[in-house]
Amino acid sequence: MIETRIRFRHLHTFIEVARHNSVGRAARVMGVTQPAVTKTIRELEDILGKELLEKEGRGVRITRYGEVFLRHAGASVAAVQNGIDSLSRVNAGPPVRIGALPTVSARIMPLAMQRFLSERTDSPVRIVTGENQVLLEQLRTGTLDLVIGRLAAPEQMSGLRFEYLYSEQVRFIVRNGHPLLTDIHFDFGRLRDYTILMPPVGSVIRPYVDRYLLAHGMAELPHAIETVSDSFGHAFVEETNAVWVISEGVVTRDVAAGRLQPLPVDTSETRGAVGLTTREDAPANASLDILVRIVRDVTRSRAD
C-alpha cells in the first residue's frame, strides 16, 4: 500500500523544497546534500505515481498534483509535531490536579496511581477530596484538571463534560458484631435507635439518601451527624454502634476484610453514575491523557 511506503523524511523533504522553490536551499536548511534531497523527492514521486515538482529556471516549481499533496503533507507533519510537543510536555512534567470523591480515592486511585507512576512522566500529582459541588467549582475555575466522582445535577454541568465509568449505590454500614446484624427479621425502623452518619446537605448522594429514607418511612432521624470525612466515619463506626450511610466504594476494602458490614437492606434504587468530569475547553495535557486512560483500564479491571 502507498501509505505504508511513505516516510516522514519524504514529507519533510517535499515540504522544504516546496517552501524554498529550490532543492539546493532545502538541502542547506535540512543539513543534507543536494543529491540526497533529489533522491528523496524522486522516491516520493515514484511511490505516488505523480510528478510533484518541475524545473523552473534555477529552481523548481510545484505542480498541481504537488499543490494537492502539499496540503495533506503539511497537515500530517503538523500532527506529528503536535505529538512530539505533547511528549515533550510530558517529560517537562506538567502538573496533574485531580479531584476525587472518597469512594474513588479508595476504590480506583491507589492502583491507578501505581500504574501512572510506572509511566515515569515526571509530572507532579495533586489529589484532593471533598464534596462533589466544591470539586466541580475548582474544576470550572481551573484549579483542578479532572474530577472523578458521581454525575452532578444538570444545572451544575454547564461547560463540563462527563464520561461514564461505572455505577455504585449507597450502603448502610455498621461494625462487625453490630446488634442490628443479629436480628432474624431486620427492622429498618430500628435505625432510629442509633446514631446515623449522614452525607451533608448539598452532597451528591444526599438526594438519593433522602428519597430512600422517605420511601421507607424515615423522614426524620433523631440522632444524625453530617460528615464528609471518611477517616472519621471509619473510626466512629468501628468504635461505636453508629450506622454509616455512605457510597459503597468508600468501604469496599473494609467489607472485604470483615471489619465492616452492610445492613441487609436493598439500596439498589440509590445507584448512580460515577465517571470522569472535565472542562469542555480544557487545554491539552499529555500527562492527564495518560492518567485518564489508566483510570479507564483500572475501572474495567475492577468490573471483571
C-alpha positions in Angstrom: 0.0 0.0 0.0 1.2 3.5 -0.8 0.7 4.9 2.7 2.9 2.3 4.2 5.8 3.2 1.9 5.8 6.9 2.5 8.1 8.0 5.4 8.3 11.2 7.4 11.5 12.1 5.6 9.6 12.1 2.3 7.1 14.5 3.6 9.6 16.8 5.3 11.8 17.0 2.3 9.0 17.7 -0.1 7.6 20.5 2.2 11.0 22.1 2.5 11.7 22.0 -1.3 8.2 23.5 -2.0 8.7 26.2 0.6 12.0 27.4 -0.9 11.3 26.5 -4.5 14.8 25.2 -4.6 16.4 21.8 -4.0 19.7 23.5 -3.0 18.3 25.8 -0.4 16.2 23.0 1.0 19.3 20.8 1.3 21.1 23.6 3.2 18.3 24.1 5.6 18.0 20.4 6.3 21.7 19.9 6.6 21.9 17.2 3.9 23.4 17.0 0.4 21.5 18.2 -2.7 21.7 14.7 -4.3 20.1 13.2 -1.1 17.2 15.7 -1.4 16.7 14.9 -5.1 16.7 11.2 -4.4 14.1 11.5 -1.7 11.8 13.6 -4.0 12.1 11.0 -6.8 11.3 8.2 -4.3 8.1 10.1 -3.3 7.1 10.7 -6.8 7.6 7.1 -7.7 5.5 6.0 -4.8 2.7 8.4 -5.7 3.0 7.9 -9.4 2.7 11.6 -9.9 5.2 14.5 -10.7 5.2 16.8 -7.7 7.9 19.3 -8.8 9.2 20.5 -12.1 12.2 22.7 -13.0 11.8 26.4 -13.4 14.9 28.4 -14.2 17.5 27.7 -11.5 14.8 26.5 -9.1 11.7 24.3 -9.1 8.0 24.9 -9.2 5.3 22.8 -7.6 2.9 21.1 -9.9 -0.9 21.0 -9.5 -0.5 17.4 -8.1 2.1 18.8 -5.8 -0.2 21.5 -4.6 -2.9 19.0 -3.7 -0.4 16.7 -1.9 1.3 19.6 -0.1 -1.9 20.5 1.9 -2.2 16.9 3.2 1.6 16.6 3.7 1.6 19.8 5.8 -1.3 18.6 8.0 0.4 15.2 8.5 3.7 16.8 9.6 1.9 19.3 11.8 0.1 16.3 13.5 3.4 14.5 14.1 4.9 17.7 15.5 2.0 18.2 17.9 2.5 14.6 19.1 6.2 15.3 19.7 5.3 18.5 21.5 2.9 16.7 23.7 5.5 14.1 24.7 7.9 16.9 25.4 5.4 18.5 27.7 5.1 15.1 29.5 8.9 15.0 30.0 8.8 18.5 31.3 6.4 17.3 34.0 3.1 19.3 33.7 1.1 19.1 36.9 -1.9 16.7 37.1 -4.5 18.0 39.5 -7.3 15.6 40.4 -10.4 15.9 42.5 -11.7 12.6 43.7 -14.7 11.7 45.9 -13.7 9.5 48.8 -15.3 6.5 47.1 -13.0 6.9 44.1 -10.0 7.6 46.3 -10.4 4.2 48.0 -11.6 2.1 45.1 -9.8 3.4 42.0 -6.9 5.8 42.7 -4.4 3.6 44.6 -3.9 1.2 41.6 -4.3 3.9 39.1 -1.5 6.0 40.7 0.8 2.9 40.8 0.4 2.4 37.1 0.7 6.2 36.4 3.9 6.4 38.3 5.3 3.4 36.3 4.9 5.5 33.2 7.6 7.9 34.5 6.1 11.1 33.2 7.8 13.0 36.0 4.6 15.0 36.4 3.7 16.2 39.9 0.4 14.9 41.0 -2.1 16.5 43.4 -5.2 14.6 44.6 -7.8 16.3 46.6 -11.1 15.1 48.1 -14.2 16.9 49.1 -17.8 17.4 48.2 -18.7 16.9 44.6 -20.0 20.5 44.2 -16.8 22.0 45.6 -14.6 19.9 43.4 -16.6 20.8 40.3 -16.2 24.5 41.1 -12.5 24.1 41.3 -12.5 22.2 38.0 -14.5 25.0 36.4 -12.1 27.7 37.6 -9.0 25.7 36.5 -7.7 24.8 40.0 -8.3 21.1 39.1 -7.9 19.3 35.7 -10.2 16.4 36.4 -12.9 15.3 38.8 -13.6 11.6 39.3 -16.9 11.1 41.0 -20.7 11.0 40.7 -22.6 12.6 37.9 -23.8 16.0 39.1 -27.2 17.6 38.5 -27.7 19.1 35.0 -27.6 22.7 36.3 -24.1 22.0 37.7 -22.7 20.6 34.4 -22.6 23.8 32.3 -19.3 23.9 30.5 -18.3 20.5 31.7 -18.1 17.1 30.1 -18.9 13.7 31.8 -17.6 10.3 30.8 -19.4 7.3 32.4 -17.1 4.7 34.2 -19.4 2.6 36.4 -22.4 2.8 38.8 -22.4 2.4 42.5 -25.0 2.6 45.3 -25.3 3.8 48.8 -24.9 1.3 51.7 -25.9 1.4 55.4 -22.6 0.3 57.1 -22.0 -1.0 60.6 -19.2 -2.6 62.5 -18.8 -6.4 62.6 -21.0 -7.7 65.5 -23.4 -4.8 65.5 -26.7 -5.5 67.3 -28.7 -4.9 64.1 -26.9 -7.8 62.4 -28.3 -10.3 64.9 -32.0 -9.7 64.1 -33.5 -12.6 62.3 -36.0 -10.3 60.7 -34.4 -7.0 60.1 -36.5 -4.0 61.1 -35.4 -0.9 59.2 -37.2 1.3 61.8 -34.7 0.4 64.4 -32.2 2.7 62.8 -33.8 5.5 64.9 -32.2 3.9 68.0 -28.7 4.5 66.7 -26.5 7.4 65.7 -26.6 7.8 61.9 -23.6 9.3 60.0 -25.2 11.1 57.0 -23.8 12.8 53.9 -24.3 16.5 54.3 -27.0 18.5 52.6 -25.6 19.5 49.2 -23.5 16.4 48.7 -24.1 14.5 45.5 -25.5 11.4 47.2 -27.7 13.2 49.8 -30.8 13.4 47.5 -30.6 9.6 46.9 -30.4 9.0 50.6 -33.3 11.4 51.5 -35.5 9.8 48.9 -34.7 6.3 50.2 -35.3 7.2 53.8 -38.6 8.9 53.0 -39.8 5.9 51.0 -39.1 3.7 54.0 -40.9 5.8 56.5 -37.8 7.6 57.9 -38.5 11.2 57.2 -36.6 12.3 60.3 -33.6 10.9 62.1 -33.3 11.8 65.8 -29.6 11.1 66.1 -27.8 12.2 62.9 -24.3 13.5 62.3 -23.5 15.0 58.9 -19.9 14.4 57.7 -17.8 14.1 54.6 -14.8 12.7 56.5 -14.2 9.1 55.6 -11.5 8.9 58.3 -13.9 10.0 61.0 -16.6 7.7 59.6 -14.3 4.6 59.7 -13.1 5.3 63.2 -16.5 6.2 64.6 -18.3 3.2 63.2 -15.7 0.8 64.2 -15.7 2.0 67.8 -19.5 2.6 68.3 -22.8 1.2 67.2 -23.4 4.0 64.8 -24.7 3.4 61.2 -22.8 5.0 58.4 -24.7 5.9 55.2 -22.0 6.0 52.6 -21.2 5.1 49.0 -20.1 1.5 48.8 -16.8 2.3 47.2 -15.5 4.0 50.4 -15.9 0.8 52.4 -15.2 -1.9 49.8 -11.9 -3.0 51.4 -13.3 -2.9 54.9 -16.3 -5.0 54.0 -14.0 -7.5 52.2 -11.7 -7.7 55.2 -14.7 -8.3 57.6 -14.2 -5.1 59.6 -17.4 -3.5 58.5 -20.7 -5.0 57.1 -23.6 -3.6 55.2 -27.1 -3.9 56.7 -29.3 -6.4 54.9 -31.4 -3.8 53.0 -31.8 -3.4 49.3 -30.4 0.0 48.3 -30.3 -0.6 44.6 -32.5 2.4 44.0 -29.7 4.7 45.2 -27.4 3.6 42.4 -25.8 6.4 40.4 -23.3 7.0 37.7 -19.6 7.5 38.5 -17.2 8.9 35.9 -14.7 11.5 34.7 -15.7 15.2 34.6 -13.5 17.6 32.6 -13.9 21.1 31.2 -15.0 21.3 27.6 -12.4 24.0 26.8 -9.5 22.3 28.8 -6.1 22.7 27.2 -4.2 19.6 26.0 -2.2 17.8 28.8 -0.5 14.6 27.7 0.1 13.5 31.3 -3.5 13.9 32.1 -4.5 11.9 29.0 -2.2 9.1 30.2 -3.8 9.1 33.6 -7.4 9.1 32.1 -6.5 6.0 30.1 -5.2 4.3 33.1 -8.3 5.1 35.2 -10.4 3.6 32.4 -8.3 0.4 32.4 -8.4 0.1 36.2 -12.1 0.6 36.3 -12.6 -2.2 33.7 -10.3 -4.5 35.6 -12.3 -3.8 38.8 -15.5 -4.7 37.0 -14.2 -8.0 35.6 
